Amino acid sequence: MKEIQSKEIVDLYLKSVELIKVLESKKWIFDNNVLYSSQMHTIRAIGNRNDINLTELAYSMGISKAGASKFINKLLKLDFIEKFQSSSNKKEVCFRLTDKGRHAYKQHEEFSHSNFSHIYKMLDDMNFVEMSSIKSFLDKLIIILENAAKTL
């Protein structure tokens, strides 16, 4: 019998997923505007790479262009981002953060650092075998979950 049961590992993983969902449910308030995690992740993606177009944004977030467009329109309306013509291609529309957007970006980065830096530290303290085991587990888990998602 294994010292650690498979069910225990799965239960711990599922508990971590639920806790991440709690963190993701945080509502952000800026100038009486409520932003949800999807909108904050859009701000983060734009802030990480200023002057980004819709296709690049959607790809970087792992969502459709229609999904990214929905977030973009809301953030434009609330003045967290602005759109402009690319200097290299006059047909291309790009996006960047406004001052309000940069403030939100900074707040999100501080939140992420305070909540996730411990995870990075824990991983940095692991040896190669431990890291390889976790990576292998997660790689295989993603394949299993992607295949299961295809059946929905």
Secondary structure, DSSP 8 states (H G I E B T S, - for coil): --SS-HHHHHHHHHHHHHHHHHHHT--EEETTEEE-HHHHHHHHHHHHSSSEEHHHHHHHHTS-HHHHHHHHHHHHHTTSEEEEE-SS-TT-EEEEE-HHHHHHHHHHHHHHHHHHHHHHHHHHTS-HHHHHHHHHHHHHHHHHHHHHHHT-
